[in-house]
Amino acid sequence: MANNILVFIEQRDGKILPASFQLLTLAGDLAASTGGQAEACLVGSSVDGLTQSVAEGGAKKTYVVDDAELAMYRAMPYTAAVCAVIAEAAPKIVLVPTSAMGRDLAARVAARQRAALAIDCTEVSLDGDDLLATKPMYAGKLTGKFSLSGSRLQIATIRSNAYKAAEPQSGASADVVKVALSLSDADKRLKIKEIAATSSGVKDVTEADVVVSGGRSMKSEDNFKQLYELAELLDGAVGASRAACDAGYQPHSRQVGLTGKVVTPVLYIACGIDGAIQHLAGMRGSKVIVAINTKKDAPIFNVSTYGCVCDLFELVPLLTEEIRRLKG
Ligand SMILES: Cc1cc2nc3c(=O)[nH]c(=O)nc-3n(C[C@H](O)[C@H](O)[C@H](O)COP(=O)(O)OP(=O)(O)OC[C@H]3O[C@@H](n4cnc5c(N)ncnc54)[C@H](O)[C@@H]3O)c2cc1C
């Protein structure tokens, strides 16, 4: 086993998930103490064009599995591809973004590799050969610390924005190693017939650095347009509480929380959201939280960095106007 740290580069339609670059920086830092280097695992179809930005993101070597079978994410072919890279690269640790794809993939790869696995970590460090992983548990009520034995492959999925990506090193280069894909009949059995996009062109809450969320108090789908306007100015995404989704103001794909999506943006703006424990489970890891609520003892204020006790329908338009003015 080499001392290198391998990062799974998540890409869809040729667009790399920003969290992948955060993990390349983390891998570089960890590799400094293992005496190895940060390496990347790039899987997809026609992804050769992405190797330069992966090198500029800090990978010293990039393993590429490029095959038409990998054009869209499917668990079995992707698992086979990542396992083929692991066989070639023999890394000490594999880092994967905590995303729908990352959670699915990491668990399957770990099972095939008999690896130690920690999902949804907010922090990882090394204690000798062992990987120490910190992760929120029980809807964020407590933090668990786990030690993954260095006697076997260690795999960790890491939340978006838990680590900062270094500035890209323009012109950096990395060795590129092509790895062939070999699929069994079972790997190919599940086919995608059709993908019906529900929100084309609109950023997903898990991918944005800024999330503007609305609660039941938004009162209608139409009123959510104000949040879309603000989110667009901040290059962000719109989220919602379960109450807002259940009321039909937003699709459930935008729900943040225990039974929705977990987000860790740089900025989370909660508009008229009470702060039930199930909602907090999905957003309390955000770097800066701004809460707008008319009720001064709303639980959301217990986790907020900035609290605004006022009517969202008064503040949101003012905020939007001011940001538009500042942006010229
Ligand atoms: C098993 C389970 C799983 C759940 N999973 C989730 C989940 O994933 N995500 C989730 O969000 N919830 C989840 N819930 C529901 C959760 O318990 C709450 O019911 C829900 O989060 C409440 O949504 P809300 O804050 O929008 O609504 P409310 O509780 O109705 O709060 C509305 C808030 O808006 C404020 N307000 C009203 N008018 C204004 C105004 N004009 N300006 C500013 N503020 C205003 C009020 O003061 C209040 O604080 C789950 C519940 C269960 C039991």
The ligand as an SDF file (V2000), in Angstrom:
LIG
                    3D

 53 58  0  0  0  0  0  0  0  0999 V2000
  -39.6700   12.7250   11.2360 C   0  0  0  0  0  0  0  0  0  0  0  0
  -39.6910   14.1870   10.8650 C   0  0  0  0  0  0  0  0  0  0  0  0
  -38.8100   14.6200    9.8930 C   0  0  0  0  0  0  0  0  0  0  0  0
  -38.7870   15.9870    9.5360 C   0  0  0  0  0  0  0  0  0  0  0  0
  -37.9080   16.4140    8.5850 N   0  0  0  0  0  0  0  0  0  0  0  0
  -37.8300   17.7340    8.3050 C   0  0  0  0  0  0  0  0  0  0  0  0
  -36.8690   18.2440    7.3630 C   0  0  0  0  0  0  0  0  0  0  0  0
  -36.1120   17.5070    6.7330 O   0  0  0  0  0  0  0  0  0  0  0  0
  -36.8330   19.5910    7.1600 N   0  0  0  0  0  0  0  0  0  0  0  0
  -37.6470   20.4760    7.8160 C   0  0  0  0  0  0  0  0  0  0  0  0
  -37.5440   21.6890    7.5710 O   0  0  0  0  0  0  0  0  0  0  0  0
  -38.5590   20.0130    8.6800 N   0  0  0  0  0  0  0  0  0  0  0  0
  -38.6930   18.6790    8.9450 C   0  0  0  0  0  0  0  0  0  0  0  0
  -39.6520   18.2380    9.7970 N   0  0  0  0  0  0  0  0  0  0  0  0
  -40.6820   19.1940   10.2470 C   0  0  0  0  0  0  0  0  0  0  0  0
  -40.2440   20.0800   11.3890 C   0  0  0  0  0  0  0  0  0  0  0  0
  -40.4760   19.4360   12.6200 O   0  0  0  0  0  0  0  0  0  0  0  0
  -41.0250   21.4130   11.3630 C   0  0  0  0  0  0  0  0  0  0  0  0
  -42.4030   21.1280   11.4120 O   0  0  0  0  0  0  0  0  0  0  0  0
  -40.7680   22.2800   10.1370 C   0  0  0  0  0  0  0  0  0  0  0  0
  -39.3720   22.4340    9.9520 O   0  0  0  0  0  0  0  0  0  0  0  0
  -41.4060   23.6540   10.3310 C   0  0  0  0  0  0  0  0  0  0  0  0
  -41.2330   24.4270    9.2010 O   0  0  0  0  0  0  0  0  0  0  0  0
  -41.2440   26.0180    9.2840 P   0  0  0  0  0  0  0  0  0  0  0  0
  -40.1830   26.4590   10.2250 O   0  0  0  0  0  0  0  0  0  0  0  0
  -41.1950   26.5130    7.8990 O   0  0  0  0  0  0  0  0  0  0  0  0
  -42.7110   26.3300    9.8120 O   0  0  0  0  0  0  0  0  0  0  0  0
  -43.2470   26.8700   11.1950 P   0  0  0  0  0  0  0  0  0  0  0  0
  -42.8910   25.9720   12.3020 O   0  0  0  0  0  0  0  0  0  0  0  0
  -44.6870   27.1580   10.9670 O   0  0  0  0  0  0  0  0  0  0  0  0
  -42.4610   28.2360   11.4560 O   0  0  0  0  0  0  0  0  0  0  0  0
  -42.6840   29.3890   10.7200 C   0  0  0  0  0  0  0  0  0  0  0  0
  -41.7780   30.4600   11.3010 C   0  0  0  0  0  0  0  0  0  0  0  0
  -41.8990   31.6420   10.5130 O   0  0  0  0  0  0  0  0  0  0  0  0
  -41.9570   32.7640   11.3880 C   0  0  0  0  0  0  0  0  0  0  0  0
  -42.6780   33.8180   10.6400 N   0  0  0  0  0  0  0  0  0  0  0  0
  -44.0150   33.8820   10.3550 C   0  0  0  0  0  0  0  0  0  0  0  0
  -44.2650   34.9500    9.5650 N   0  0  0  0  0  0  0  0  0  0  0  0
  -43.0770   35.5630    9.3600 C   0  0  0  0  0  0  0  0  0  0  0  0
  -42.6910   36.7190    8.6220 C   0  0  0  0  0  0  0  0  0  0  0  0
  -43.5750   37.4300    7.9230 N   0  0  0  0  0  0  0  0  0  0  0  0
  -41.3830   37.0940    8.6350 N   0  0  0  0  0  0  0  0  0  0  0  0
  -40.4630   36.3740    9.3380 C   0  0  0  0  0  0  0  0  0  0  0  0
  -40.7840   35.2540   10.0530 N   0  0  0  0  0  0  0  0  0  0  0  0
  -42.0590   34.8570   10.0520 C   0  0  0  0  0  0  0  0  0  0  0  0
  -42.6480   32.2730   12.6210 C   0  0  0  0  0  0  0  0  0  0  0  0
  -42.2970   33.0660   13.7360 O   0  0  0  0  0  0  0  0  0  0  0  0
  -42.0950   30.8510   12.7320 C   0  0  0  0  0  0  0  0  0  0  0  0
  -40.9040   30.8530   13.4930 O   0  0  0  0  0  0  0  0  0  0  0  0
  -39.6820   16.8930   10.1650 C   0  0  0  0  0  0  0  0  0  0  0  0
  -40.5470   16.4240   11.1410 C   0  0  0  0  0  0  0  0  0  0  0  0
  -40.5630   15.0880   11.4840 C   0  0  0  0  0  0  0  0  0  0  0  0
  -41.5010   14.6190   12.5590 C   0  0  0  0  0  0  0  0  0  0  0  0
  1  2  1  0
  2  3  1  0
  2 52  2  0
  3  4  2  0
  4  5  1  0
  4 50  1  0
  5  6  2  0
  6  7  1  0
  6 13  1  0
  7  8  2  0
  7  9  1  0
  9 10  1  0
 10 11  2  0
 10 12  1  0
 12 13  2  0
 13 14  1  0
 14 15  1  0
 14 50  1  0
 15 16  1  0
 16 17  1  0
 16 18  1  0
 18 19  1  0
 18 20  1  0
 20 21  1  0
 20 22  1  0
 22 23  1  0
 23 24  1  0
 24 25  2  0
 24 26  1  0
 24 27  1  0
 27 28  1  0
 28 29  2  0
 28 30  1  0
 28 31  1  0
 31 32  1  0
 32 33  1  0
 33 34  1  0
 33 48  1  0
 34 35  1  0
 35 36  1  0
 35 46  1  0
 36 37  1  0
 36 45  1  0
 37 38  2  0
 38 39  1  0
 39 40  1  0
 39 45  2  0
 40 41  1  0
 40 42  2  0
 42 43  1  0
 43 44  2  0
 44 45  1  0
 46 47  1  0
 46 48  1  0
 48 49  1  0
 50 51  2  0
 51 52  1  0
 52 53  1  0
M  END
$$$$
